Amino acid sequence: MIDIHSHILHGLDDGAKDLSESLEMARMAVNDGVVAMVATPHMMPDGPMANRRDAAMERLAVLQEALSREEIPLRVLPGGEVYISPDIPAELARGSLLTCADRGTHVLVEFPAGEIPHYAEQVFFECQLRKIVPVIAHPERNVRELEDYERLVEWIRRGLLLQVNGRSLLGESGSGAQKAARTIIERRMAHFVASDAHSTTRRPPGLSAARREVERLVGDAVAKILFEDNPRRLIEGGNIHVWEPAPPVRRGLLHRLLGRSS
């Protein structure tokens, strides 16, 4: 498996606190079946987590050297979790923000929790004009109503991609996020599942449990695409497999009543 969203670089954000924790996170990922990971430190517009290319690449080099020294067979690639801002297109043009695997083809974008900013459409349009595809990080945190899902459907049809967090599928981010994550998976709206790992204890690395849940929901073939094929295509610059989103499931009265009582 390949994990495209992680905070494994130490001392840059709310992820690994030091190099030893970064290495232990790497060991945990490898033991869970992960062969490659994109390091995606927060890249906020300002404040203590306003990381940019130079700082992230410097810290990545330290980790890569330590992984080699410790003989930990994990390939770690550059990237960033870019907080939504009207300045994203200009910063991408300057090269100060990191794209996924530093390929210049996709950028991982984060929204504020529970909100889709009004300027997001313009930011995405300008990114796509530069031939950079936005990948929306953990959209399950932002969708609540039917119209939110339909906005995601429209974005997918316009070429955007969605990355669901594995821990959301497992209920570790609350029931609302779990329900939304499962809906996104079941409607074939997701293109990647990643860990969003932050530490060895709080939000640890690993994807196998989430993969089993996806296999249960939609089968082995789809799970392989979400955990292996699409992530590999992303880091290698290939074309991402995209499904036509399925319509909402119309559940009957009995199902709704049973759901409320469970």
C-alpha positions in Angstrom: 0.0 0.0 0.0 1.0 3.6 -0.5 0.0 6.3 1.9 -0.3 9.8 0.3 -1.1 11.8 3.4 1.0 11.7 6.6 2.7 14.0 9.1 5.8 11.9 9.5 8.3 14.8 9.3 9.3 15.8 12.8 9.1 19.3 14.3 7.2 21.0 11.5 3.6 20.8 12.7 1.4 18.7 15.0 2.9 15.5 13.6 6.0 13.6 14.8 7.7 15.5 17.6 11.2 14.3 17.0 13.2 12.1 14.6 12.9 9.0 16.8 9.1 9.2 16.6 9.3 9.7 12.8 11.4 6.5 12.6 8.9 4.6 14.8 6.0 5.8 12.6 7.9 4.5 9.6 8.4 1.1 11.3 4.7 0.9 12.1 3.7 1.8 8.6 6.0 -0.9 7.1 4.8 -3.5 9.6 1.2 -2.7 8.4 2.0 -3.2 4.7 2.9 0.3 3.6 5.8 0.5 1.1 5.8 4.2 0.4 4.5 7.4 2.1 4.1 11.0 1.0 5.2 13.3 3.8 2.6 16.1 3.9 3.3 18.7 6.6 0.7 21.4 7.1 1.3 24.4 4.8 -0.8 27.1 6.4 -1.1 30.6 5.1 0.6 32.0 8.2 1.5 31.1 11.8 3.7 28.4 13.3 2.6 25.8 10.7 3.2 28.0 7.6 5.8 25.5 6.3 7.1 25.9 2.8 9.3 23.9 0.4 12.7 24.6 1.8 11.9 23.6 5.4 10.0 20.5 4.3 12.7 19.3 1.9 15.5 19.8 4.5 13.6 17.8 7.1 12.8 15.1 4.6 16.5 14.7 3.7 17.2 14.1 7.4 14.5 11.4 7.6 15.6 9.7 4.4 19.1 9.4 5.7 17.9 8.0 9.0 15.7 5.5 7.3 18.6 4.3 5.3 20.9 4.1 8.3 18.2 2.2 10.3 17.5 -0.1 7.3 13.7 0.7 7.4 12.3 -0.2 4.0 10.0 2.8 3.6 10.2 5.2 0.6 9.2 8.7 1.8 8.4 11.3 -0.8 7.9 15.1 -0.5 4.5 16.8 -0.4 2.4 19.1 1.7 -1.1 19.5 3.1 -2.0 23.0 1.8 -4.6 24.9 3.7 -7.1 26.5 1.4 -6.3 30.1 0.6 -6.8 32.5 -2.3 -2.9 32.6 -2.6 -2.5 28.9 -3.5 -2.2 29.4 -7.3 0.3 32.2 -7.0 2.4 30.2 -4.4 2.3 27.1 -6.6 3.6 29.3 -9.5 6.5 30.5 -7.3 7.3 26.9 -6.2 7.0 27.7 -2.5 4.3 25.0 -1.9 5.0 21.3 -2.4 2.8 19.3 -4.8 2.2 15.6 -4.3 5.6 13.8 -4.6 6.9 17.1 -5.9 5.7 16.2 -9.4 3.8 19.4 -10.1 0.7 17.6 -11.2 -1.5 17.3 -8.0 -1.8 19.3 -4.8 -3.3 18.1 -1.5 -5.7 20.8 -0.2 -7.3 21.0 3.2 -10.5 22.9 4.2 -11.4 24.3 7.6 -13.4 21.6 9.5 -17.1 21.7 8.6 -16.7 24.5 6.0 -16.1 24.9 2.3 -14.9 28.5 1.8 -16.7 30.5 -0.9 -13.5 31.2 -2.8 -12.6 27.5 -3.2 -14.1 27.3 -6.7 -11.9 30.1 -8.0 -8.8 28.6 -6.4 -9.5 25.2 -8.0 -10.1 26.8 -11.4 -6.8 28.7 -11.2 -4.9 25.6 -10.2 -6.4 23.6 -13.1 -5.4 26.4 -15.5 -1.9 25.7 -14.4 -2.5 21.9 -15.0 -2.4 21.1 -11.3 -5.2 18.9 -10.0 -6.5 19.6 -6.5 -6.8 16.6 -4.3 -9.3 17.3 -1.4 -8.0 16.0 1.9 -10.6 14.2 4.1 -13.8 15.7 2.6 -15.8 13.6 5.0 -15.1 16.3 7.6 -16.8 18.9 5.5 -20.0 17.3 4.0 -23.1 17.3 6.1 -26.1 17.8 3.7 -27.1 16.3 0.4 -26.1 19.5 -1.5 -22.6 19.1 -0.1 -22.2 15.7 -1.7 -23.6 17.0 -5.0 -21.0 19.7 -4.9 -18.3 17.0 -4.6 -19.9 15.2 -7.5 -19.6 18.3 -9.6 -16.0 18.8 -8.6 -15.2 15.2 -9.6 -16.8 15.7 -13.0 -14.6 18.9 -13.4 -11.5 16.8 -12.6 -10.9 17.2 -8.9 -10.0 14.2 -6.7 -10.9 13.1 -3.2 -8.8 11.5 -0.4 -10.7 9.9 2.5 -9.0 9.2 5.9 -8.8 5.6 6.9 -9.5 6.5 10.5 -12.8 8.2 9.5 -14.0 4.9 8.0 -13.3 3.2 11.2 -15.3 5.7 13.3 -12.2 7.2 15.0 -13.2 10.7 13.9 -16.8 10.6 15.1 -20.0 9.1 13.7 -20.7 12.0 11.4 -17.3 11.7 9.6 -17.7 7.9 9.5 -21.1 8.1 7.9 -19.8 10.6 5.3 -16.7 8.6 4.6 -18.7 5.5 4.0 -21.1 7.4 1.7 -18.2 8.8 -0.3 -16.7 5.3 -0.7 -20.0 3.6 -1.5 -20.9 6.3 -4.1 -17.5 5.7 -5.8 -16.5 9.4 -5.1 -13.2 8.6 -3.4 -9.9 8.2 -5.3 -7.5 7.5 -2.4 -7.6 6.4 1.2 -4.7 7.6 3.4 -3.8 7.5 7.0 -3.3 11.3 7.9 -0.9 9.8 10.5 0.3 12.3 13.1 2.1 10.2 15.8 2.7 6.7 17.1 -0.2 6.9 19.5 -2.6 9.7 18.5 -3.6 9.0 14.9 -0.9 6.4 14.2 0.1 5.2 10.7 -1.3 2.1 9.1 -3.9 1.4 6.5 -4.8 -2.3 6.7 -7.8 -2.0 9.0 -9.3 0.7 6.7 -8.6 -1.4 3.7 -10.5 -4.3 5.2 -13.5 -1.9 5.8 -13.4 -0.7 2.2 -13.3 -4.4 1.0 -16.3 -5.0 3.1 -18.2 -2.0 1.7 -17.3 -2.2 -2.0 -15.1 -5.2 -2.6 -11.4 -6.1 -3.1 -11.1 -4.6 -6.6 -12.1 -1.1 -5.6 -9.9 -1.4 -2.4 -6.9 -2.2 -4.5 -7.4 0.9 -6.6 -7.8 3.1 -3.6 -4.9 1.8 -1.6 -2.4 0.7 -4.2 -3.1 1.6 -7.9 -4.2 5.3 -7.6 -1.6 6.2 -5.0 1.1 4.6 -7.2 -0.2 6.5 -10.2 -0.1 9.7 -8.2 3.5 9.5 -7.1 4.6 8.3 -10.5 2.7 10.9 -12.5 0.2 8.5 -14.1 -3.5 8.9 -14.8 -5.8 8.4 -11.8 -8.6 5.9 -12.1 -11.9 7.9 -11.7 -15.4 6.4 -11.4 -18.6 8.1 -12.4 -20.1 8.9 -9.0 -23.1 6.8 -8.1 -26.5 8.4 -7.2 -27.5 8.6 -3.6 -28.9 5.5 -2.1 -32.6 5.8 -1.4 -33.2 3.9 1.8 -36.7 2.8 2.8 -38.6 3.8 6.0 -37.8 0.4 7.7 -34.0 0.9 7.1 -34.2 4.5 8.5 -36.1 3.3 11.6 -33.7 0.5 12.2 -30.8 2.8 11.7 -32.0 5.2 14.3 -32.4 2.4 16.9 -29.0 0.9 16.4 
